[in-house]
């Protein structure tokens, strides 16, 4: 199967290894991955900050870039949530019938990474080995918008050597929230500290999630308070083939 990869701004700019890991996993499963160089942003930053008019051209560009793609994989729950929750409203408000139809046609072909593996490809065991203790942070968008449920857990449980430890308050926000972290820094920091305390209490070496934006927030506090712990996107764990001797 030919799968088109869409990389969110955070991954593209700060976490390029996530996209590489997605390609590794999908190619290991026998699929071909393409990266359309014309792609840009999903428009979430503009839209959530109140710049709906500026977000509309970004939406149009996304639709144009991926119009003929059979399957689109997005390793960012927040980007997929932006598309599903807001693209139909934005298209409708534009009054452009062609855009409305294009969005309706395209969205069913857009999958968050764990959705793609579980729902579209029917795979839980991707051949990964990662002999470490891991805990899972459930991002707000993955929980409340995409309703990913146990998909990431099922994928992690199939990883050889991985010990998944439950995270207290897993459904609680890490405090990032995009520009919320900038506009409400004190509240954001307090929320991040609560999340990090919960992560450390698990005894896990690694905190994972489906969103690097959350992991950036959590890792920023971990780096200052518990530098022996780290964050890693779900795709990077699923791409790993680490042997116990490499620990």
Biotite code that builds the C-alpha atoms (Angstrom):
import biotite.structure as struc

atoms = struc.array([
    struc.Atom([0.000, 0.000, 0.000], chain_id="A", res_id=1, res_name="UNK", atom_name="CA", element="C"),
    struc.Atom([1.211, 3.509, -0.806], chain_id="A", res_id=2, res_name="UNK", atom_name="CA", element="C"),
    struc.Atom([0.923, 5.725, 2.297], chain_id="A", res_id=3, res_name="UNK", atom_name="CA", element="C"),
    struc.Atom([1.359, 9.507, 2.219], chain_id="A", res_id=4, res_name="UNK", atom_name="CA", element="C"),
    struc.Atom([3.105, 10.915, 5.277], chain_id="A", res_id=5, res_name="UNK", atom_name="CA", element="C"),
    struc.Atom([2.059, 14.279, 6.690], chain_id="A", res_id=6, res_name="UNK", atom_name="CA", element="C"),
    struc.Atom([4.462, 15.705, 9.256], chain_id="A", res_id=7, res_name="UNK", atom_name="CA", element="C"),
    struc.Atom([3.269, 18.355, 11.703], chain_id="A", res_id=8, res_name="UNK", atom_name="CA", element="C"),
    struc.Atom([5.261, 21.514, 12.326], chain_id="A", res_id=9, res_name="UNK", atom_name="CA", element="C"),
    struc.Atom([6.687, 20.374, 15.680], chain_id="A", res_id=10, res_name="UNK", atom_name="CA", element="C"),
    struc.Atom([7.891, 17.078, 14.276], chain_id="A", res_id=11, res_name="UNK", atom_name="CA", element="C"),
    struc.Atom([9.333, 18.694, 11.174], chain_id="A", res_id=12, res_name="UNK", atom_name="CA", element="C"),
    struc.Atom([11.199, 21.404, 13.063], chain_id="A", res_id=13, res_name="UNK", atom_name="CA", element="C"),
    struc.Atom([12.140, 19.835, 16.388], chain_id="A", res_id=14, res_name="UNK", atom_name="CA", element="C"),
    struc.Atom([11.549, 16.073, 16.254], chain_id="A", res_id=15, res_name="UNK", atom_name="CA", element="C"),
    struc.Atom([12.511, 14.792, 12.779], chain_id="A", res_id=16, res_name="UNK", atom_name="CA", element="C"),
    struc.Atom([13.252, 11.320, 14.151], chain_id="A", res_id=17, res_name="UNK", atom_name="CA", element="C"),
    struc.Atom([9.526, 10.769, 14.640], chain_id="A", res_id=18, res_name="UNK", atom_name="CA", element="C"),
    struc.Atom([8.815, 10.944, 10.918], chain_id="A", res_id=19, res_name="UNK", atom_name="CA", element="C"),
    struc.Atom([11.769, 8.682, 10.206], chain_id="A", res_id=20, res_name="UNK", atom_name="CA", element="C"),
    struc.Atom([10.425, 6.192, 12.758], chain_id="A", res_id=21, res_name="UNK", atom_name="CA", element="C"),
    struc.Atom([7.004, 6.148, 11.089], chain_id="A", res_id=22, res_name="UNK", atom_name="CA", element="C"),
    struc.Atom([8.664, 5.335, 7.770], chain_id="A", res_id=23, res_name="UNK", atom_name="CA", element="C"),
    struc.Atom([10.719, 2.570, 9.416], chain_id="A", res_id=24, res_name="UNK", atom_name="CA", element="C"),
    struc.Atom([7.625, 0.933, 10.914], chain_id="A", res_id=25, res_name="UNK", atom_name="CA", element="C"),
    struc.Atom([5.503, 1.153, 7.772], chain_id="A", res_id=26, res_name="UNK", atom_name="CA", element="C"),
    struc.Atom([8.269, -0.091, 5.478], chain_id="A", res_id=27, res_name="UNK", atom_name="CA", element="C"),
    struc.Atom([8.954, -2.964, 7.894], chain_id="A", res_id=28, res_name="UNK", atom_name="CA", element="C"),
    struc.Atom([5.305, -3.910, 7.442], chain_id="A", res_id=29, res_name="UNK", atom_name="CA", element="C"),
    struc.Atom([5.770, -3.959, 3.667], chain_id="A", res_id=30, res_name="UNK", atom_name="CA", element="C"),
    struc.Atom([4.261, -0.613, 2.704], chain_id="A", res_id=31, res_name="UNK", atom_name="CA", element="C"),
    struc.Atom([5.635, 2.188, 0.541], chain_id="A", res_id=32, res_name="UNK", atom_name="CA", element="C"),
    struc.Atom([5.771, 5.655, 2.090], chain_id="A", res_id=33, res_name="UNK", atom_name="CA", element="C"),
    struc.Atom([5.826, 8.912, 0.150], chain_id="A", res_id=34, res_name="UNK", atom_name="CA", element="C"),
    struc.Atom([6.504, 12.424, 1.432], chain_id="A", res_id=35, res_name="UNK", atom_name="CA", element="C"),
    struc.Atom([4.919, 15.207, -0.582], chain_id="A", res_id=36, res_name="UNK", atom_name="CA", element="C"),
    struc.Atom([7.359, 18.085, -0.417], chain_id="A", res_id=37, res_name="UNK", atom_name="CA", element="C"),
    struc.Atom([4.676, 20.730, -0.998], chain_id="A", res_id=38, res_name="UNK", atom_name="CA", element="C"),
    struc.Atom([3.043, 20.032, 2.376], chain_id="A", res_id=39, res_name="UNK", atom_name="CA", element="C"),
    struc.Atom([3.154, 22.727, 5.038], chain_id="A", res_id=40, res_name="UNK", atom_name="CA", element="C"),
    struc.Atom([1.035, 23.086, 8.211], chain_id="A", res_id=41, res_name="UNK", atom_name="CA", element="C"),
    struc.Atom([-2.413, 21.854, 9.275], chain_id="A", res_id=42, res_name="UNK", atom_name="CA", element="C"),
    struc.Atom([-3.319, 25.419, 10.316], chain_id="A", res_id=43, res_name="UNK", atom_name="CA", element="C"),
    struc.Atom([-4.017, 24.634, 13.959], chain_id="A", res_id=44, res_name="UNK", atom_name="CA", element="C"),
    struc.Atom([-1.775, 27.345, 15.351], chain_id="A", res_id=45, res_name="UNK", atom_name="CA", element="C"),
    struc.Atom([-3.511, 30.008, 13.289], chain_id="A", res_id=46, res_name="UNK", atom_name="CA", element="C"),
    struc.Atom([-7.043, 28.754, 13.904], chain_id="A", res_id=47, res_name="UNK", atom_name="CA", element="C"),
    struc.Atom([-6.719, 28.197, 17.664], chain_id="A", res_id=48, res_name="UNK", atom_name="CA", element="C"),
    struc.Atom([-5.210, 31.644, 18.121], chain_id="A", res_id=49, res_name="UNK", atom_name="CA", element="C"),
    struc.Atom([-8.166, 33.318, 16.426], chain_id="A", res_id=50, res_name="UNK", atom_name="CA", element="C"),
    struc.Atom([-6.760, 33.762, 12.928], chain_id="A", res_id=51, res_name="UNK", atom_name="CA", element="C"),
    struc.Atom([-9.389, 31.728, 11.077], chain_id="A", res_id=52, res_name="UNK", atom_name="CA", element="C"),
    struc.Atom([-9.001, 33.749, 7.883], chain_id="A", res_id=53, res_name="UNK", atom_name="CA", element="C"),
    struc.Atom([-5.276, 33.043, 7.806], chain_id="A", res_id=54, res_name="UNK", atom_name="CA", element="C"),
    struc.Atom([-5.896, 29.335, 8.477], chain_id="A", res_id=55, res_name="UNK", atom_name="CA", element="C"),
    struc.Atom([-8.195, 28.930, 5.473], chain_id="A", res_id=56, res_name="UNK", atom_name="CA", element="C"),
    struc.Atom([-5.426, 29.117, 2.805], chain_id="A", res_id=57, res_name="UNK", atom_name="CA", element="C"),
    struc.Atom([-3.511, 26.509, 4.810], chain_id="A", res_id=58, res_name="UNK", atom_name="CA", element="C"),
    struc.Atom([-6.549, 24.233, 4.670], chain_id="A", res_id=59, res_name="UNK", atom_name="CA", element="C"),
    struc.Atom([-6.891, 24.798, 0.922], chain_id="A", res_id=60, res_name="UNK", atom_name="CA", element="C"),
    struc.Atom([-3.229, 23.969, 0.426], chain_id="A", res_id=61, res_name="UNK", atom_name="CA", element="C"),
    struc.Atom([-3.508, 20.744, 2.444], chain_id="A", res_id=62, res_name="UNK", atom_name="CA", element="C"),
    struc.Atom([-6.512, 19.616, 0.406], chain_id="A", res_id=63, res_name="UNK", atom_name="CA", element="C"),
    struc.Atom([-4.760, 20.448, -2.867], chain_id="A", res_id=64, res_name="UNK", atom_name="CA", element="C"),
    struc.Atom([-1.543, 18.697, -1.838], chain_id="A", res_id=65, res_name="UNK", atom_name="CA", element="C"),
    struc.Atom([-3.196, 15.450, -0.743], chain_id="A", res_id=66, res_name="UNK", atom_name="CA", element="C"),
    struc.Atom([-6.283, 15.397, -2.978], chain_id="A", res_id=67, res_name="UNK", atom_name="CA", element="C"),
    struc.Atom([-5.334, 12.157, -4.726], chain_id="A", res_id=68, res_name="UNK", atom_name="CA", element="C"),
    struc.Atom([-3.662, 10.425, -1.760], chain_id="A", res_id=69, res_name="UNK", atom_name="CA", element="C"),
    struc.Atom([-5.155, 7.033, -0.937], chain_id="A", res_id=70, res_name="UNK", atom_name="CA", element="C"),
    struc.Atom([-4.069, 6.991, 2.722], chain_id="A", res_id=71, res_name="UNK", atom_name="CA", element="C"),
    struc.Atom([-2.572, 9.823, 4.767], chain_id="A", res_id=72, res_name="UNK", atom_name="CA", element="C"),
    struc.Atom([-0.668, 9.044, 7.965], chain_id="A", res_id=73, res_name="UNK", atom_name="CA", element="C"),
    struc.Atom([-0.216, 11.787, 10.565], chain_id="A", res_id=74, res_name="UNK", atom_name="CA", element="C"),
    struc.Atom([1.921, 11.026, 13.658], chain_id="A", res_id=75, res_name="UNK", atom_name="CA", element="C"),
    struc.Atom([0.249, 13.833, 15.618], chain_id="A", res_id=76, res_name="UNK", atom_name="CA", element="C"),
    struc.Atom([-3.144, 13.460, 17.261], chain_id="A", res_id=77, res_name="UNK", atom_name="CA", element="C"),
    struc.Atom([-3.495, 17.231, 17.551], chain_id="A", res_id=78, res_name="UNK", atom_name="CA", element="C"),
    struc.Atom([-3.093, 17.750, 13.804], chain_id="A", res_id=79, res_name="UNK", atom_name="CA", element="C"),
    struc.Atom([-5.670, 15.064, 13.021], chain_id="A", res_id=80, res_name="UNK", atom_name="CA", element="C"),
    struc.Atom([-8.038, 16.599, 15.578], chain_id="A", res_id=81, res_name="UNK", atom_name="CA", element="C"),
    struc.Atom([-7.642, 19.965, 13.881], chain_id="A", res_id=82, res_name="UNK", atom_name="CA", element="C"),
    struc.Atom([-8.570, 18.420, 10.558], chain_id="A", res_id=83, res_name="UNK", atom_name="CA", element="C"),
    struc.Atom([-11.568, 16.437, 11.777], chain_id="A", res_id=84, res_name="UNK", atom_name="CA", element="C"),
    struc.Atom([-12.983, 18.980, 14.209], chain_id="A", res_id=85, res_name="UNK", atom_name="CA", element="C"),
    struc.Atom([-12.399, 22.202, 12.297], chain_id="A", res_id=86, res_name="UNK", atom_name="CA", element="C"),
    struc.Atom([-11.833, 21.599, 8.575], chain_id="A", res_id=87, res_name="UNK", atom_name="CA", element="C"),
    struc.Atom([-15.533, 20.856, 7.907], chain_id="A", res_id=88, res_name="UNK", atom_name="CA", element="C"),
    struc.Atom([-16.576, 24.021, 9.778], chain_id="A", res_id=89, res_name="UNK", atom_name="CA", element="C"),
    struc.Atom([-13.980, 26.129, 8.018], chain_id="A", res_id=90, res_name="UNK", atom_name="CA", element="C"),
    struc.Atom([-15.017, 24.798, 4.616], chain_id="A", res_id=91, res_name="UNK", atom_name="CA", element="C"),
    struc.Atom([-18.701, 25.367, 5.371], chain_id="A", res_id=92, res_name="UNK", atom_name="CA", element="C"),
    struc.Atom([-18.068, 28.925, 6.553], chain_id="A", res_id=93, res_name="UNK", atom_name="CA", element="C"),
    struc.Atom([-16.144, 29.654, 3.355], chain_id="A", res_id=94, res_name="UNK", atom_name="CA", element="C"),
    struc.Atom([-19.263, 28.962, 1.287], chain_id="A", res_id=95, res_name="UNK", atom_name="CA", element="C"),
    struc.Atom([-17.093, 27.206, -1.296], chain_id="A", res_id=96, res_name="UNK", atom_name="CA", element="C"),
    struc.Atom([-19.001, 24.108, -2.411], chain_id="A", res_id=97, res_name="UNK", atom_name="CA", element="C"),
    struc.Atom([-15.938, 22.614, -4.081], chain_id="A", res_id=98, res_name="UNK", atom_name="CA", element="C"),
    struc.Atom([-13.896, 22.971, -0.892], chain_id="A", res_id=99, res_name="UNK", atom_name="CA", element="C"),
    struc.Atom([-16.683, 21.464, 1.215], chain_id="A", res_id=100, res_name="UNK", atom_name="CA", element="C"),
    struc.Atom([-16.799, 18.447, -1.101], chain_id="A", res_id=101, res_name="UNK", atom_name="CA", element="C"),
    struc.Atom([-13.011, 18.131, -1.140], chain_id="A", res_id=102, res_name="UNK", atom_name="CA", element="C"),
    struc.Atom([-12.797, 18.113, 2.653], chain_id="A", res_id=103, res_name="UNK", atom_name="CA", element="C"),
    struc.Atom([-15.587, 15.535, 2.915], chain_id="A", res_id=104, res_name="UNK", atom_name="CA", element="C"),
    struc.Atom([-13.757, 13.327, 0.435], chain_id="A", res_id=105, res_name="UNK", atom_name="CA", element="C"),
    struc.Atom([-10.322, 13.690, 2.021], chain_id="A", res_id=106, res_name="UNK", atom_name="CA", element="C"),
    struc.Atom([-10.951, 13.325, 5.765], chain_id="A", res_id=107, res_name="UNK", atom_name="CA", element="C"),
    struc.Atom([-11.886, 9.616, 5.701], chain_id="A", res_id=108, res_name="UNK", atom_name="CA", element="C"),
    struc.Atom([-8.420, 8.957, 4.271], chain_id="A", res_id=109, res_name="UNK", atom_name="CA", element="C"),
    struc.Atom([-6.600, 10.726, 7.117], chain_id="A", res_id=110, res_name="UNK", atom_name="CA", element="C"),
    struc.Atom([-5.339, 8.531, 9.966], chain_id="A", res_id=111, res_name="UNK", atom_name="CA", element="C"),
    struc.Atom([-3.435, 9.232, 13.147], chain_id="A", res_id=112, res_name="UNK", atom_name="CA", element="C"),
    struc.Atom([-0.476, 6.803, 13.325], chain_id="A", res_id=113, res_name="UNK", atom_name="CA", element="C"),
    struc.Atom([-1.944, 4.351, 15.864], chain_id="A", res_id=114, res_name="UNK", atom_name="CA", element="C"),
    struc.Atom([-5.306, 4.470, 14.067], chain_id="A", res_id=115, res_name="UNK", atom_name="CA", element="C"),
    struc.Atom([-3.590, 3.580, 10.810], chain_id="A", res_id=116, res_name="UNK", atom_name="CA", element="C"),
    struc.Atom([-1.849, 0.575, 12.322], chain_id="A", res_id=117, res_name="UNK", atom_name="CA", element="C"),
    struc.Atom([-4.819, -0.794, 14.258], chain_id="A", res_id=118, res_name="UNK", atom_name="CA", element="C"),
    struc.Atom([-7.841, 0.211, 12.164], chain_id="A", res_id=119, res_name="UNK", atom_name="CA", element="C"),
    struc.Atom([-6.579, 0.364, 8.593], chain_id="A", res_id=120, res_name="UNK", atom_name="CA", element="C"),
    struc.Atom([-3.684, -2.105, 8.545], chain_id="A", res_id=121, res_name="UNK", atom_name="CA", element="C"),
    struc.Atom([-5.035, -4.446, 11.230], chain_id="A", res_id=122, res_name="UNK", atom_name="CA", element="C"),
    struc.Atom([-1.671, -4.720, 12.993], chain_id="A", res_id=123, res_name="UNK", atom_name="CA", element="C"),
    struc.Atom([-0.737, -4.653, 16.684], chain_id="A", res_id=124, res_name="UNK", atom_name="CA", element="C"),
    struc.Atom([2.656, -6.354, 16.662], chain_id="A", res_id=125, res_name="UNK", atom_name="CA", element="C"),
    struc.Atom([4.947, -4.307, 14.393], chain_id="A", res_id=126, res_name="UNK", atom_name="CA", element="C"),
    struc.Atom([8.061, -6.321, 15.191], chain_id="A", res_id=127, res_name="UNK", atom_name="CA", element="C"),
    struc.Atom([9.462, -3.891, 17.757], chain_id="A", res_id=128, res_name="UNK", atom_name="CA", element="C"),
    struc.Atom([11.747, -4.663, 20.685], chain_id="A", res_id=129, res_name="UNK", atom_name="CA", element="C"),
    struc.Atom([12.310, -2.094, 23.418], chain_id="A", res_id=130, res_name="UNK", atom_name="CA", element="C"),
    struc.Atom([13.408, -3.559, 26.785], chain_id="A", res_id=131, res_name="UNK", atom_name="CA", element="C"),
    struc.Atom([12.546, -0.606, 28.991], chain_id="A", res_id=132, res_name="UNK", atom_name="CA", element="C"),
    struc.Atom([9.906, 0.464, 31.472], chain_id="A", res_id=133, res_name="UNK", atom_name="CA", element="C"),
    struc.Atom([7.532, 2.887, 29.730], chain_id="A", res_id=134, res_name="UNK", atom_name="CA", element="C"),
    struc.Atom([4.516, 4.952, 30.761], chain_id="A", res_id=135, res_name="UNK", atom_name="CA", element="C"),
    struc.Atom([1.926, 6.462, 28.438], chain_id="A", res_id=136, res_name="UNK", atom_name="CA", element="C"),
    struc.Atom([0.661, 10.044, 28.562], chain_id="A", res_id=137, res_name="UNK", atom_name="CA", element="C"),
    struc.Atom([-2.704, 10.379, 26.842], chain_id="A", res_id=138, res_name="UNK", atom_name="CA", element="C"),
    struc.Atom([-2.839, 13.749, 25.102], chain_id="A", res_id=139, res_name="UNK", atom_name="CA", element="C"),
    struc.Atom([-6.024, 15.804, 25.244], chain_id="A", res_id=140, res_name="UNK", atom_name="CA", element="C"),
    struc.Atom([-6.591, 15.627, 21.495], chain_id="A", res_id=141, res_name="UNK", atom_name="CA", element="C"),
    struc.Atom([-6.060, 11.872, 21.357], chain_id="A", res_id=142, res_name="UNK", atom_name="CA", element="C"),
    struc.Atom([-8.437, 11.354, 24.279], chain_id="A", res_id=143, res_name="UNK", atom_name="CA", element="C"),
    struc.Atom([-11.209, 13.881, 23.744], chain_id="A", res_id=144, res_name="UNK", atom_name="CA", element="C"),
    struc.Atom([-11.175, 14.517, 19.997], chain_id="A", res_id=145, res_name="UNK", atom_name="CA", element="C"),
    struc.Atom([-9.946, 11.317, 18.380], chain_id="A", res_id=146, res_name="UNK", atom_name="CA", element="C"),
    struc.Atom([-11.047, 8.886, 21.102], chain_id="A", res_id=147, res_name="UNK", atom_name="CA", element="C"),
    struc.Atom([-8.027, 6.681, 20.435], chain_id="A", res_id=148, res_name="UNK", atom_name="CA", element="C"),
    struc.Atom([-8.927, 4.510, 23.396], chain_id="A", res_id=149, res_name="UNK", atom_name="CA", element="C"),
    struc.Atom([-6.583, 1.582, 23.927], chain_id="A", res_id=150, res_name="UNK", atom_name="CA", element="C"),
    struc.Atom([-4.934, 1.664, 20.500], chain_id="A", res_id=151, res_name="UNK", atom_name="CA", element="C"),
    struc.Atom([-1.555, 2.992, 21.752], chain_id="A", res_id=152, res_name="UNK", atom_name="CA", element="C"),
    struc.Atom([-1.690, 0.583, 24.703], chain_id="A", res_id=153, res_name="UNK", atom_name="CA", element="C"),
    struc.Atom([-2.293, -2.409, 22.436], chain_id="A", res_id=154, res_name="UNK", atom_name="CA", element="C"),
    struc.Atom([0.662, -1.413, 20.288], chain_id="A", res_id=155, res_name="UNK", atom_name="CA", element="C"),
    struc.Atom([2.946, -0.945, 23.300], chain_id="A", res_id=156, res_name="UNK", atom_name="CA", element="C"),
    struc.Atom([1.872, -4.234, 24.878], chain_id="A", res_id=157, res_name="UNK", atom_name="CA", element="C"),
    struc.Atom([3.004, -6.043, 21.720], chain_id="A", res_id=158, res_name="UNK", atom_name="CA", element="C"),
    struc.Atom([6.549, -4.623, 21.935], chain_id="A", res_id=159, res_name="UNK", atom_name="CA", element="C"),
    struc.Atom([9.035, -7.264, 23.061], chain_id="A", res_id=160, res_name="UNK", atom_name="CA", element="C"),
    struc.Atom([10.691, -6.562, 26.400], chain_id="A", res_id=161, res_name="UNK", atom_name="CA", element="C"),
    struc.Atom([8.645, -3.427, 27.099], chain_id="A", res_id=162, res_name="UNK", atom_name="CA", element="C"),
    struc.Atom([7.099, -3.072, 30.542], chain_id="A", res_id=163, res_name="UNK", atom_name="CA", element="C"),
    struc.Atom([4.144, -0.681, 30.410], chain_id="A", res_id=164, res_name="UNK", atom_name="CA", element="C"),
    struc.Atom([3.393, 0.995, 33.734], chain_id="A", res_id=165, res_name="UNK", atom_name="CA", element="C"),
    struc.Atom([0.112, 2.870, 34.343], chain_id="A", res_id=166, res_name="UNK", atom_name="CA", element="C"),
    struc.Atom([0.249, 6.638, 34.784], chain_id="A", res_id=167, res_name="UNK", atom_name="CA", element="C"),
    struc.Atom([-1.876, 8.190, 37.511], chain_id="A", res_id=168, res_name="UNK", atom_name="CA", element="C"),
    struc.Atom([-4.114, 10.948, 36.165], chain_id="A", res_id=169, res_name="UNK", atom_name="CA", element="C"),
    struc.Atom([-3.456, 9.751, 32.640], chain_id="A", res_id=170, res_name="UNK", atom_name="CA", element="C"),
    struc.Atom([-6.434, 11.749, 31.369], chain_id="A", res_id=171, res_name="UNK", atom_name="CA", element="C"),
    struc.Atom([-5.113, 15.008, 32.832], chain_id="A", res_id=172, res_name="UNK", atom_name="CA", element="C"),
    struc.Atom([-3.615, 17.687, 30.578], chain_id="A", res_id=173, res_name="UNK", atom_name="CA", element="C"),
    struc.Atom([0.142, 18.260, 30.624], chain_id="A", res_id=174, res_name="UNK", atom_name="CA", element="C"),
    struc.Atom([-0.431, 22.014, 30.436], chain_id="A", res_id=175, res_name="UNK", atom_name="CA", element="C"),
    struc.Atom([1.015, 22.674, 26.998], chain_id="A", res_id=176, res_name="UNK", atom_name="CA", element="C"),
    struc.Atom([-2.033, 23.528, 24.917], chain_id="A", res_id=177, res_name="UNK", atom_name="CA", element="C"),
    struc.Atom([-0.086, 25.319, 22.182], chain_id="A", res_id=178, res_name="UNK", atom_name="CA", element="C"),
    struc.Atom([-0.122, 29.056, 22.841], chain_id="A", res_id=179, res_name="UNK", atom_name="CA", element="C"),
    struc.Atom([-1.740, 28.388, 26.248], chain_id="A", res_id=180, res_name="UNK", atom_name="CA", element="C"),
    struc.Atom([1.748, 27.605, 27.554], chain_id="A", res_id=181, res_name="UNK", atom_name="CA", element="C"),
    struc.Atom([2.904, 31.039, 26.409], chain_id="A", res_id=182, res_name="UNK", atom_name="CA", element="C"),
    struc.Atom([-0.117, 33.067, 27.468], chain_id="A", res_id=183, res_name="UNK", atom_name="CA", element="C"),
    struc.Atom([-0.603, 31.286, 30.787], chain_id="A", res_id=184, res_name="UNK", atom_name="CA", element="C"),
    struc.Atom([2.917, 30.245, 31.664], chain_id="A", res_id=185, res_name="UNK", atom_name="CA", element="C"),
    struc.Atom([2.441, 29.910, 35.422], chain_id="A", res_id=186, res_name="UNK", atom_name="CA", element="C"),
    struc.Atom([-0.628, 27.687, 35.128], chain_id="A", res_id=187, res_name="UNK", atom_name="CA", element="C"),
    struc.Atom([1.007, 25.690, 32.347], chain_id="A", res_id=188, res_name="UNK", atom_name="CA", element="C"),
    struc.Atom([4.116, 25.099, 34.459], chain_id="A", res_id=189, res_name="UNK", atom_name="CA", element="C"),
    struc.Atom([2.074, 23.991, 37.458], chain_id="A", res_id=190, res_name="UNK", atom_name="CA", element="C"),
    struc.Atom([0.171, 21.495, 35.306], chain_id="A", res_id=191, res_name="UNK", atom_name="CA", element="C"),
    struc.Atom([3.426, 20.210, 33.818], chain_id="A", res_id=192, res_name="UNK", atom_name="CA", element="C"),
    struc.Atom([4.899, 19.718, 37.303], chain_id="A", res_id=193, res_name="UNK", atom_name="CA", element="C"),
    struc.Atom([1.879, 17.640, 38.330], chain_id="A", res_id=194, res_name="UNK", atom_name="CA", element="C"),
    struc.Atom([2.259, 15.528, 35.219], chain_id="A", res_id=195, res_name="UNK", atom_name="CA", element="C"),
    struc.Atom([5.988, 15.020, 35.759], chain_id="A", res_id=196, res_name="UNK", atom_name="CA", element="C"),
    struc.Atom([5.476, 14.014, 39.391], chain_id="A", res_id=197, res_name="UNK", atom_name="CA", element="C"),
    struc.Atom([3.075, 11.339, 38.155], chain_id="A", res_id=198, res_name="UNK", atom_name="CA", element="C"),
    struc.Atom([5.546, 10.197, 35.490], chain_id="A", res_id=199, res_name="UNK", atom_name="CA", element="C"),
    struc.Atom([8.398, 9.899, 37.977], chain_id="A", res_id=200, res_name="UNK", atom_name="CA", element="C"),
    struc.Atom([6.164, 8.003, 40.425], chain_id="A", res_id=201, res_name="UNK", atom_name="CA", element="C"),
    struc.Atom([5.687, 5.220, 37.853], chain_id="A", res_id=202, res_name="UNK", atom_name="CA", element="C"),
    struc.Atom([9.382, 4.404, 37.921], chain_id="A", res_id=203, res_name="UNK", atom_name="CA", element="C"),
    struc.Atom([9.336, 4.408, 34.118], chain_id="A", res_id=204, res_name="UNK", atom_name="CA", element="C"),
    struc.Atom([12.472, 5.277, 32.207], chain_id="A", res_id=205, res_name="UNK", atom_name="CA", element="C"),
    struc.Atom([10.501, 6.685, 29.268], chain_id="A", res_id=206, res_name="UNK", atom_name="CA", element="C"),
    struc.Atom([7.258, 8.624, 28.881], chain_id="A", res_id=207, res_name="UNK", atom_name="CA", element="C"),
    struc.Atom([5.590, 8.201, 25.508], chain_id="A", res_id=208, res_name="UNK", atom_name="CA", element="C"),
    struc.Atom([2.595, 9.761, 23.748], chain_id="A", res_id=209, res_name="UNK", atom_name="CA", element="C"),
    struc.Atom([1.080, 10.282, 20.305], chain_id="A", res_id=210, res_name="UNK", atom_name="CA", element="C"),
    struc.Atom([1.957, 13.999, 20.333], chain_id="A", res_id=211, res_name="UNK", atom_name="CA", element="C"),
    struc.Atom([5.451, 15.477, 20.456], chain_id="A", res_id=212, res_name="UNK", atom_name="CA", element="C"),
    struc.Atom([4.011, 18.803, 21.580], chain_id="A", res_id=213, res_name="UNK", atom_name="CA", element="C"),
    struc.Atom([2.992, 17.212, 24.902], chain_id="A", res_id=214, res_name="UNK", atom_name="CA", element="C"),
    struc.Atom([6.275, 15.348, 25.134], chain_id="A", res_id=215, res_name="UNK", atom_name="CA", element="C"),
    struc.Atom([8.201, 18.580, 24.603], chain_id="A", res_id=216, res_name="UNK", atom_name="CA", element="C"),
    struc.Atom([6.354, 20.112, 27.559], chain_id="A", res_id=217, res_name="UNK", atom_name="CA", element="C"),
    struc.Atom([6.884, 17.092, 29.797], chain_id="A", res_id=218, res_name="UNK", atom_name="CA", element="C"),
    struc.Atom([10.506, 16.596, 28.799], chain_id="A", res_id=219, res_name="UNK", atom_name="CA", element="C"),
    struc.Atom([11.279, 20.235, 29.488], chain_id="A", res_id=220, res_name="UNK", atom_name="CA", element="C"),
    struc.Atom([10.417, 19.687, 33.154], chain_id="A", res_id=221, res_name="UNK", atom_name="CA", element="C"),
    struc.Atom([11.975, 16.215, 33.303], chain_id="A", res_id=222, res_name="UNK", atom_name="CA", element="C"),
    struc.Atom([15.273, 17.595, 32.003], chain_id="A", res_id=223, res_name="UNK", atom_name="CA", element="C"),
    struc.Atom([15.408, 19.933, 35.015], chain_id="A", res_id=224, res_name="UNK", atom_name="CA", element="C"),
    struc.Atom([13.991, 17.701, 37.745], chain_id="A", res_id=225, res_name="UNK", atom_name="CA", element="C"),
    struc.Atom([14.581, 14.087, 36.707], chain_id="A", res_id=226, res_name="UNK", atom_name="CA", element="C"),
    struc.Atom([17.223, 14.019, 33.961], chain_id="A", res_id=227, res_name="UNK", atom_name="CA", element="C"),
    struc.Atom([17.465, 10.233, 34.118], chain_id="A", res_id=228, res_name="UNK", atom_name="CA", element="C"),
    struc.Atom([13.979, 10.034, 32.551], chain_id="A", res_id=229, res_name="UNK", atom_name="CA", element="C"),
    struc.Atom([13.113, 11.013, 28.987], chain_id="A", res_id=230, res_name="UNK", atom_name="CA", element="C"),
    struc.Atom([10.297, 11.254, 26.470], chain_id="A", res_id=231, res_name="UNK", atom_name="CA", element="C"),
    struc.Atom([9.911, 9.418, 23.175], chain_id="A", res_id=232, res_name="UNK", atom_name="CA", element="C"),
    struc.Atom([7.117, 9.439, 20.603], chain_id="A", res_id=233, res_name="UNK", atom_name="CA", element="C"),
    struc.Atom([5.150, 6.210, 20.213], chain_id="A", res_id=234, res_name="UNK", atom_name="CA", element="C"),
    struc.Atom([6.475, 5.787, 16.661], chain_id="A", res_id=235, res_name="UNK", atom_name="CA", element="C"),
    struc.Atom([10.083, 5.806, 17.847], chain_id="A", res_id=236, res_name="UNK", atom_name="CA", element="C"),
    struc.Atom([9.398, 3.009, 20.319], chain_id="A", res_id=237, res_name="UNK", atom_name="CA", element="C"),
    struc.Atom([7.594, 0.988, 17.661], chain_id="A", res_id=238, res_name="UNK", atom_name="CA", element="C"),
    struc.Atom([10.530, 1.480, 15.292], chain_id="A", res_id=239, res_name="UNK", atom_name="CA", element="C"),
    struc.Atom([13.039, 0.179, 17.834], chain_id="A", res_id=240, res_name="UNK", atom_name="CA", element="C"),
    struc.Atom([14.641, -3.248, 17.599], chain_id="A", res_id=241, res_name="UNK", atom_name="CA", element="C"),
    struc.Atom([16.811, -2.916, 20.680], chain_id="A", res_id=242, res_name="UNK", atom_name="CA", element="C"),
    struc.Atom([18.077, -6.080, 22.323], chain_id="A", res_id=243, res_name="UNK", atom_name="CA", element="C"),
    struc.Atom([18.212, -6.490, 26.143], chain_id="A", res_id=244, res_name="UNK", atom_name="CA", element="C"),
    struc.Atom([22.027, -6.441, 25.952], chain_id="A", res_id=245, res_name="UNK", atom_name="CA", element="C"),
    struc.Atom([21.901, -2.892, 24.566], chain_id="A", res_id=246, res_name="UNK", atom_name="CA", element="C"),
    struc.Atom([20.346, -1.480, 27.740], chain_id="A", res_id=247, res_name="UNK", atom_name="CA", element="C"),
])
